[in-house]
Amino acid sequence: MSEQLAISTADLTRILLEDALHNMFMPADNTTGNIISRIEYIMLSHDINAPLLATLLSPWNIRSTVIQDPARLADYLSADALEHLAECFNLNPDWLNGHENYPIALSGEWPDTADNFRMLINNSSNTEVIFWHSFPFAGNTKREYCGVILRQEKEINGSVIYPALSLSPTLLNDEKRKWLTEYTTRQNTTMSLRRVTLRPGLAGNLITGQILPVSLFNTSLLPW
């Protein structure tokens, strides 16, 4: 699982353990530990260091020395600051503020036409794109799903970050298959595009919002 999340086993174990202990022993309204753990997860997944995060949070006068001290950081993080971070990284605000366990990230909507789909993929902010398919659910519900994940360049307060946006995973029908196939044959050569097959467990976690889409860009994936 640590490989799927593109973080070390030790870091993953610590994050999961902190969340589990919090849910078992802490009151529902005491979410400080959850919030700090989730910010650490964001930093690990996006390769963000304390000075860069401080730049993103500069409107709230949160310095890198504060970010490196979890107890102090908890005192500085207002609801507005958390909402801003959620917007920066396409996250569910209710996940970041500790009120929900998932979905972690917000999903984008599929365009309504093939032309609009090409325009979305060709947007100059996209640096990497993944087209994926999978059969995530066994039994009678075993059907083929597909999705698109866009890694986008964002400049915020003078700093550049690379969050990911996942279009809502959906059943792979003839229309979506045609869009994905046609775009692949005419792809923009300035952008990295991968067509991959996700393992069922990984696809299921992505569909249910239990992992950050950006983690797939640092994960070894099977070709489509």
C-alpha positions in Angstrom: 0.0 0.0 0.0 2.9 2.4 0.7 4.0 1.9 -2.9 0.5 2.8 -4.1 0.6 6.0 -2.1 4.1 6.8 -3.1 5.3 7.3 0.5 7.6 5.3 2.7 6.2 2.4 4.7 7.2 4.1 8.0 5.5 7.3 7.1 2.4 5.5 6.0 2.3 3.4 9.1 2.6 6.4 11.3 -0.2 8.3 9.5 -2.6 5.4 9.6 -1.8 4.6 13.2 -2.4 8.2 14.3 -5.8 8.3 12.4 -6.8 4.9 13.9 -5.9 5.9 17.5 -7.6 9.2 17.1 -10.8 7.6 15.9 -10.8 5.1 18.7 -9.9 7.2 21.7 -10.5 10.9 21.0 -13.8 12.8 21.1 -15.5 13.4 17.8 -14.9 17.2 18.1 -11.2 16.9 18.9 -9.8 16.8 15.4 -6.4 18.6 15.8 -4.3 15.5 15.5 -6.2 14.4 12.4 -5.7 17.8 10.7 -1.9 17.8 11.3 -1.6 14.2 10.1 -3.4 15.1 6.9 -1.3 18.1 6.2 1.8 15.9 6.6 0.2 13.4 4.1 -0.4 16.3 1.6 3.2 17.4 2.0 4.6 13.9 1.5 2.4 13.1 -1.5 3.2 16.4 -3.3 6.8 16.6 -2.2 6.1 19.9 -0.4 8.6 21.2 2.2 7.8 23.6 5.0 9.1 26.8 3.3 6.9 26.1 0.3 3.8 25.3 2.4 4.5 28.5 4.3 4.4 30.4 1.1 1.0 29.0 0.3 -0.2 30.0 3.8 1.5 33.4 3.8 -1.8 35.3 3.9 -2.2 33.8 7.4 1.4 34.7 8.5 2.2 31.0 9.0 6.0 30.7 8.8 8.0 27.5 8.1 9.2 27.3 11.7 5.5 27.1 12.7 4.8 24.4 10.2 7.7 22.3 11.6 6.1 22.5 15.1 2.8 20.6 15.0 1.6 22.0 18.3 2.1 25.6 17.1 0.7 24.9 13.7 -2.5 23.6 15.1 -3.0 27.0 16.8 -2.4 28.9 13.5 -4.6 26.9 11.2 -7.9 28.7 10.9 -10.9 27.4 8.9 -10.1 29.8 6.1 -6.5 28.6 5.9 -7.7 25.0 5.7 -10.2 25.8 3.0 -7.5 27.6 1.0 -5.2 24.5 1.3 -8.1 22.3 0.2 -8.6 24.5 -2.9 -4.9 24.5 -3.7 -4.7 20.7 -3.8 -8.3 19.9 -5.1 -9.1 18.3 -1.7 -12.4 17.7 0.1 -12.5 20.5 2.8 -14.3 18.2 5.2 -11.5 15.6 4.9 -8.8 18.2 5.6 -10.6 19.7 8.6 -11.0 16.2 10.1 -14.8 15.9 9.8 -14.7 13.1 7.2 -12.4 10.2 6.5 -13.1 10.2 2.8 -13.5 11.1 0.0 -10.0 12.7 0.3 -10.1 14.6 -3.0 -12.7 16.4 -5.1 -13.4 15.0 -8.6 -13.8 17.0 -11.8 -16.7 16.5 -14.2 -16.3 14.9 -17.6 -16.8 17.3 -20.5 -20.0 16.8 -22.5 -18.4 16.5 -26.0 -15.3 15.0 -27.6 -14.1 18.5 -28.6 -14.4 19.8 -25.0 -12.6 16.7 -23.8 -9.7 17.5 -26.1 -9.6 21.1 -24.9 -9.6 19.9 -21.3 -6.6 17.6 -21.9 -4.7 20.1 -24.0 -5.0 22.8 -21.4 -1.5 24.4 -20.9 -1.6 23.9 -17.2 -1.6 20.1 -17.6 2.0 18.6 -17.2 1.1 14.9 -17.0 -2.0 12.9 -17.8 -3.1 9.4 -17.0 -5.9 7.5 -18.8 -6.8 4.5 -16.8 -9.2 1.5 -16.8 -9.9 -1.3 -14.4 -12.3 -3.9 -13.1 -12.3 -2.8 -9.5 -15.3 -4.7 -8.0 -15.7 -8.5 -8.0 -18.8 -10.6 -8.3 -22.0 -9.4 -10.0 -20.7 -5.9 -10.0 -17.5 -6.7 -11.9 -17.7 -4.0 -14.6 -15.0 -2.0 -16.4 -14.4 1.5 -15.1 -12.2 4.3 -16.6 -10.9 7.7 -15.5 -8.6 10.5 -16.3 -6.1 12.1 -13.9 -4.6 15.5 -14.7 -1.5 16.8 -13.0 -1.6 20.5 -13.2 0.8 23.4 -12.7 -0.5 26.0 -10.3 1.2 29.2 -9.2 0.0 30.5 -5.8 1.6 33.4 -3.9 4.6 33.2 -6.3 5.2 29.5 -5.7 4.5 26.6 -8.1 2.8 23.4 -7.0 1.6 20.3 -9.0 -1.6 19.0 -7.6 -3.7 16.4 -9.5 -7.4 16.5 -10.5 -9.2 13.2 -11.1 -12.3 13.2 -13.4 -15.1 11.3 -11.7 -14.4 7.5 -12.3 -17.1 6.1 -14.5 -18.2 3.0 -16.4 -16.3 2.6 -19.6 -18.8 2.9 -22.4 -18.3 3.2 -26.2 -18.3 7.0 -26.1 -15.6 7.2 -23.4 -13.5 4.5 -25.1 -13.6 6.5 -28.4 -12.6 9.7 -26.7 -9.6 8.1 -24.9 -8.5 6.2 -28.0 -8.8 9.1 -30.4 -7.0 11.5 -28.1 -4.1 9.0 -27.7 -3.5 8.9 -31.4 -3.4 12.8 -31.6 -1.9 13.6 -28.3 0.0 16.8 -27.5 3.7 15.9 -27.7 4.6 18.5 -25.1 2.7 16.7 -22.4 3.3 13.3 -20.8 0.4 10.9 -21.3 0.1 7.4 -20.0 -2.6 4.8 -20.7 -2.6 2.3 -17.8 -4.5 -0.5 -16.2 -5.1 -0.1 -12.4 -5.1 -3.1 -10.1 -8.6 -3.7 -8.7 -7.6 -2.6 -5.1 -6.0 0.6 -6.3 -8.9 1.5 -8.6 -11.4 0.8 -5.8 -9.5 3.1 -3.5 -9.4 5.8 -6.1 -13.2 5.4 -6.9 -14.2 5.6 -3.3 -11.8 8.5 -2.6 -9.5 6.8 -0.1 -6.3 7.9 -1.8 -5.0 11.1 -3.4 -5.0 10.9 -7.2 -1.5 12.5 -7.3 -0.1 9.3 -5.8 -0.6 7.5 -9.0 2.0 9.6 -10.8 4.7 8.2 -8.5 3.5 4.6 -8.7 4.5 1.8 -11.0 1.4 1.0 -13.1 0.6 -1.6 -15.7 0.2 -0.6 -19.3 -3.4 -0.6 -20.8 
